[in-house]
Structure formats: structure tokens, C-alpha cells
Amino acid sequence: MSRTLILGGGGMVGQKLAHRLGPDADVTLFDIGFPADCAPGHQRPGNLADPATARQLASERFDVIFHLAAIVSGEAETDFEKGWAVNMMAMWHLLEALKAEHLASDRTYVPRLVFTSSIAVFGGPYPDRIGDEFLSAPQTSYGAQKSVCEVMLSDFSRKGFVDGLSLRLPTICVRPGKPNAAASSFFSGIIREPLNGQQAILPVADTVRHWHASPRSAARFLMHAATLDTELLQNRRALNLPGFSCTVAEQIEALRRIAGQQAVDLIQYQPDSTIMKIVDGWPRNFDPQRAIALGFKAETSFDDIIKIYIEDDLPSSPVG
């Protein structure tokens, strides 16, 4: 049985992935902390920004490593030094440690390393739909950090130290739990909070268009990437993943169809210029033909994304 390490295993996507791998899998969850109802796996607390920690984890020679650990977009923008230390330097320390293990094993140890990148690696001006040939030109620190990690992972893979691929995730929505410091947090909040009978704040105009996939799809993306034949990537190891493009207004209309006007009435528009500026530089729609041809799948309507939240994560009874 393969041994799996999930870096960022205490986070929402890490927990979804661990549940999907199942209780019989040999999984180690690494993070600075874990939820009380943690998914199955060996819990390992620690800080990946510490080079010694990266060396210790690498020495255990896991077969598959999912690198989900990061600080989110809003925090990376406001705390410049922390963003680069956590989102970029931690990847460098990990890759260097894995390279050392590869060389120490007489080049026989080559782990599969799946990195969660982001559509924030792109910057405008954008075409109507971003194809697989569109250049990476990030306009935020978070996007720049993710882009650098993609390039590093590609080069370490080219050298044969690891067998990696970078998944440019859509914004994952609807996220369960409480809001976080991500600039994109409101995309989930304007659905999650009303479904839980709470007021939600909308900091941008409802004309904003964005690219979404559910947490369920995120876990499936990762599982699929773990076993994908990377020879099919032809050395282009970063993939734009499938999702669903819609405006905030269309999100709200989907909420109205599923939960009624009383839910929509809980959304309050309070413009935030900082969030507006960050979101304005993000891509809005994709044509991810490479990933689709490789078998990656996501939702085809925002109604489906809401229904998945209700089925998987809504604490109370489903909304009629």
C-alpha cells in the first residue's frame, strides 16, 4: 500500500481529501493544527517553513505527497514577508529535501508530488476564456508565489528528483466553516451564511465574474492527479482545472432558486476597495481542454455547487 503525506492536512481541502482516501489508507496529516473532528490519518503537528521539518518529512520517503499548505491570498498580500516565507520558501526547502533523499537512494526514490496552485497565477488583460496557452503573469503576491512554486516543481521534475504536477485550482466554493483571510472568502460566504440563517457581506459588485469548483471536486482533482500518467503532460506540468464560471448575481440567483428570497435578503452589499482591487486582477473564465482530456471533471452549474454544500456540509437540515 502506498504511503501518503498531506501537507496542510488540517485544512478544509486536506480534510476532504483524507476522508476520500478513507480510514484504511496509510495517510499522514501534517499541519500547524487540526480540527476536533479530524479526518482519519496520523496527525503530525509542525511548521513546514522550518527547513529541518522539511528534511524530516522527506526522510520518511512517502510515495505520494499532496502539498496544500499555504497562507491565503489576502494574508499573503498584506504580510509580504510571511507570504514568501510560507508560500514559496517552504516549497524550496521541501524540494531540496526530496532531492537529497532521491540522491541518497541511488536515484530510486522519486515521489509523486501534487501541488495546489491557483488561477491567481494569471493576470489581465484577459480573453473571454483563458485557454491552455495563456501566459502566467500574476498581479498579486499570492499569485506570484504560486507561480514560482510551479516553475520550481517543473524543474525538479525535469531533473527526475520528483514526479510533480501543479493543479491550478478554481476558487473552491462553497467552503464549510467560518470565513478566512482569503480575498475570495466572500464567494462562499454569500451562500454559506444565508443557508445557515446568518447575514453575509458582499464586498464587490454583483457583476464580478469568477471560476468555481466545489470542495468535493477539489478532492477528486487531487485523487486523480496522484495516479495520472505524467508522461501525458509532455513536460508541461501545470494544469488549468475545470470549473464553472458565473457572476455574483448568478450565484445569488442560484441561491434564490434553492433557498428562497429569505436567504437572499440576508446578503448585504458593503463595498471593500482592497478586496475589489485584488479580485479585479483575477481571471473569470477558462477553457481547460488539457485537463478535461486528462480526465479531470467539475460541476457544470452553480446550483450543483450549492447542492453539494447542502449534502456534504450544511450543519442543519437541508434547505428546501
C-alpha positions in Angstrom: 0.0 0.0 0.0 1.3 3.5 -0.9 2.1 5.9 1.9 0.6 9.3 1.6 1.5 12.7 3.1 -0.9 15.6 3.1 0.8 18.9 3.8 -1.9 21.2 5.0 -3.8 18.2 6.1 -5.7 20.1 8.8 -7.3 22.5 6.4 -10.6 22.1 4.6 -9.3 20.6 1.4 -6.8 18.4 3.2 -9.6 17.1 5.4 -11.9 16.4 2.4 -9.0 14.6 0.7 -8.2 12.5 3.8 -11.9 11.4 4.1 -11.9 10.5 0.4 -8.8 8.4 0.8 -10.6 6.5 3.6 -9.8 5.0 7.0 -7.8 2.1 5.6 -5.3 4.3 3.7 -1.8 4.9 5.2 -2.1 8.7 5.5 -0.1 11.2 7.5 -1.7 14.6 8.0 0.8 17.5 8.6 -0.3 20.9 9.7 0.1 23.5 12.4 -3.2 22.3 13.9 -6.2 20.0 13.3 -10.0 20.2 13.8 -11.6 18.4 16.7 -13.4 16.0 14.3 -10.2 15.4 12.3 -10.3 13.0 9.3 -8.6 9.6 9.5 -4.8 9.7 9.5 -1.7 10.1 11.6 -1.7 13.6 12.8 1.7 15.3 12.7 1.8 19.0 14.0 4.5 21.2 12.8 5.6 24.2 10.6 6.7 23.5 7.1 8.5 26.8 6.9 11.2 25.2 9.1 13.9 23.6 6.8 14.6 20.9 9.5 10.9 19.9 9.4 11.0 19.5 5.6 14.1 17.3 5.9 12.5 15.1 8.5 9.3 14.6 6.4 11.3 13.9 3.3 13.4 11.3 5.1 10.3 9.2 5.6 10.1 8.8 1.8 6.3 8.9 1.3 5.1 7.6 -2.0 2.6 10.4 -2.7 2.8 14.0 -1.2 0.0 16.4 -1.6 1.3 20.0 -0.9 -1.7 22.0 0.1 -0.1 24.1 2.8 -0.2 27.9 2.2 -1.3 31.2 3.7 -4.3 32.6 1.7 -4.4 35.4 -0.8 -5.5 38.3 1.5 -2.9 37.5 4.1 -0.2 37.0 1.5 -0.9 40.4 0.1 -0.9 42.2 3.5 2.1 40.4 5.0 4.6 40.3 2.2 7.5 38.6 4.1 5.3 35.9 5.6 3.7 35.2 2.2 7.0 34.5 0.5 8.4 32.6 3.5 5.4 30.2 3.8 4.2 30.0 0.2 7.5 29.9 -1.7 10.4 29.2 0.6 8.7 26.2 2.2 8.3 24.6 -1.2 12.0 25.2 -1.9 13.0 23.6 1.4 10.8 20.6 0.6 12.1 20.2 -2.9 15.7 20.4 -1.7 15.0 17.8 1.0 13.3 15.4 -1.5 16.2 15.9 -3.9 18.6 14.8 -1.1 16.6 11.7 -0.5 16.5 10.9 -4.2 20.3 11.1 -4.4 20.8 9.1 -1.2 18.6 6.3 -2.6 20.8 5.9 -5.6 18.1 7.8 -7.5 15.4 5.2 -6.9 13.2 7.4 -4.7 11.0 9.6 -6.9 7.8 10.6 -5.1 4.7 11.9 -6.8 4.3 15.5 -5.6 0.9 17.1 -6.3 0.9 20.9 -5.6 -2.2 23.0 -5.3 -1.5 26.1 -7.3 -4.1 28.7 -8.2 -5.7 30.6 -11.0 -4.1 33.7 -9.3 -1.0 32.9 -11.4 -2.8 34.7 -14.2 -3.1 38.4 -14.8 -5.0 40.6 -17.2 -5.9 41.7 -19.7 -7.8 38.5 -20.3 -9.5 36.9 -23.3 -13.2 35.9 -22.8 -12.0 32.4 -21.9 -8.4 31.6 -20.8 -7.0 28.7 -22.8 -4.1 26.4 -22.0 -1.7 28.6 -24.0 -2.4 31.8 -22.0 0.7 33.2 -20.2 1.2 33.3 -16.4 1.5 36.9 -15.3 0.3 37.2 -11.7 -0.8 40.6 -10.3 -0.8 39.7 -6.6 1.9 38.4 -4.2 -0.1 35.2 -3.7 -0.2 34.6 -7.4 3.5 35.3 -7.8 4.4 32.9 -5.0 2.3 30.1 -6.6 3.8 30.8 -10.0 7.3 30.5 -8.7 6.5 27.2 -7.0 5.1 25.9 -10.3 8.4 26.7 -12.0 10.5 25.1 -9.3 8.4 21.9 -9.3 8.6 21.7 -13.0 12.4 22.0 -13.0 12.9 19.5 -10.1 10.6 17.1 -12.0 12.6 17.6 -15.2 15.7 16.6 -13.4 14.0 13.5 -12.1 14.2 14.3 -8.4 10.4 14.2 -8.0 7.4 13.4 -10.3 5.3 16.5 -9.8 2.4 18.4 -11.2 0.7 21.7 -10.3 -3.1 22.0 -10.2 -4.4 25.5 -10.8 -7.5 25.2 -8.7 -10.6 27.3 -9.3 -11.9 29.1 -6.2 -13.3 26.4 -4.0 -16.9 27.1 -3.2 -18.9 26.7 -1.0 -16.3 26.3 1.7 -17.7 25.0 5.1 -16.9 26.6 8.4 -16.0 30.2 9.1 -14.7 32.9 6.8 -10.9 33.0 6.3 -8.5 35.7 5.3 -8.7 34.9 1.6 -9.8 37.7 -0.6 -12.1 35.2 -2.3 -13.8 34.2 1.0 -17.0 36.1 0.2 -17.8 33.9 -2.8 -18.5 31.1 -0.2 -19.8 33.5 2.5 -22.7 34.9 0.4 -24.0 31.3 0.1 -22.9 29.6 3.3 -24.1 32.3 5.7 -27.6 32.7 4.3 -28.1 28.9 4.2 -27.2 28.9 7.9 -29.6 31.8 8.6 -26.9 34.4 9.1 -26.1 37.7 7.4 -23.5 37.8 4.7 -21.4 40.7 3.4 -20.8 41.2 -0.3 -17.7 43.4 -0.8 -17.8 43.6 -4.6 -20.3 44.4 -7.3 -22.6 41.6 -8.3 -21.3 41.9 -11.9 -18.0 40.3 -10.8 -17.5 37.0 -12.7 -15.4 34.2 -11.3 -14.3 30.5 -11.8 -15.6 28.0 -9.2 -15.5 24.3 -8.2 -16.8 22.5 -5.1 -14.7 21.0 -2.3 -15.9 17.6 -3.5 -14.3 18.3 -6.9 -11.1 19.6 -5.3 -10.6 16.2 -3.5 -11.4 14.4 -6.7 -8.9 16.5 -8.6 -6.2 15.6 -6.1 -7.0 11.9 -6.2 -6.9 11.8 -10.0 -3.6 13.7 -10.1 -2.0 11.2 -7.7 -2.3 8.4 -10.2 -2.1 10.4 -13.5 0.5 9.3 -16.1 2.6 12.4 -16.1 4.2 11.4 -19.4 0.9 12.7 -20.9 1.8 16.2 -19.7 4.7 16.4 -22.1 6.7 18.3 -19.5 4.1 21.0 -19.1 3.3 20.2 -15.5 0.9 22.9 -14.6 -2.8 22.4 -15.4 -5.8 24.7 -15.5 -8.5 22.7 -14.0 -12.2 22.6 -14.9 -14.8 24.7 -13.1 -17.9 26.8 -13.6 -17.9 30.5 -14.5 -20.6 32.7 -13.2 -21.2 36.3 -11.9 -22.0 37.0 -8.3 -25.5 37.9 -9.5 -25.9 34.4 -11.0 -24.6 32.9 -7.7 -27.3 34.8 -5.9 -30.0 33.7 -8.3 -28.9 30.1 -7.8 -29.3 30.7 -4.0 -32.8 32.1 -4.6 -33.8 29.1 -6.6 -32.6 26.7 -3.9 -33.3 28.5 -0.6 -35.7 31.3 -1.5 -35.8 35.1 -1.2 -35.5 34.9 2.6 -31.9 33.6 2.2 -31.0 36.3 -0.5 -32.3 39.0 1.9 -29.5 38.1 4.3 -26.8 39.4 1.8 -25.7 42.9 2.5 -23.6 44.9 0.0 -20.7 46.7 1.7 -18.0 47.6 -0.8 -14.4 47.0 0.2 -11.9 48.7 -2.1 -9.0 46.4 -1.1 -10.9 43.2 -2.0 -12.2 44.9 -5.1 -8.7 45.6 -6.3 -7.4 42.1 -5.7 -10.4 40.4 -7.3 -10.3 42.7 -10.3 -7.0 41.2 -11.3 -8.2 37.6 -11.2 -9.3 35.5 -14.2 -13.0 35.0 -14.8 -13.4 32.1 -17.3 -11.4 29.2 -18.7 -11.3 26.7 -21.5 -9.3 23.9 -19.8 -9.1 21.4 -22.6 -5.9 19.7 -21.5 -7.2 18.9 -18.0 -10.6 17.7 -19.4 -8.8 15.4 -21.9 -6.8 14.0 -19.0 -10.0 13.1 -17.1 -10.5 16.0 -14.6 -14.1 16.9 -14.1 -16.1 19.6 -12.1 -19.6 20.9 -11.7 -21.5 22.4 -14.7 -23.8 24.7 -12.8 -23.7 26.8 -9.6 -26.9 25.2 -8.4 -24.9 21.9 -8.3 -22.2 23.6 -6.2 -24.8 24.8 -3.7 -26.4 21.4 -3.5 -23.1 19.8 -2.8 -22.6 22.1 0.2 -26.1 21.2 1.5 -25.4 17.5 1.1 -21.9 17.4 2.5 -21.5 20.3 4.9 -24.7 22.1 6.0 -25.0 21.6 9.7 -28.8 21.8 9.9 -31.5 20.1 7.9 -31.3 20.6 4.1 -32.9 23.7 2.8 -36.0 23.1 0.7 
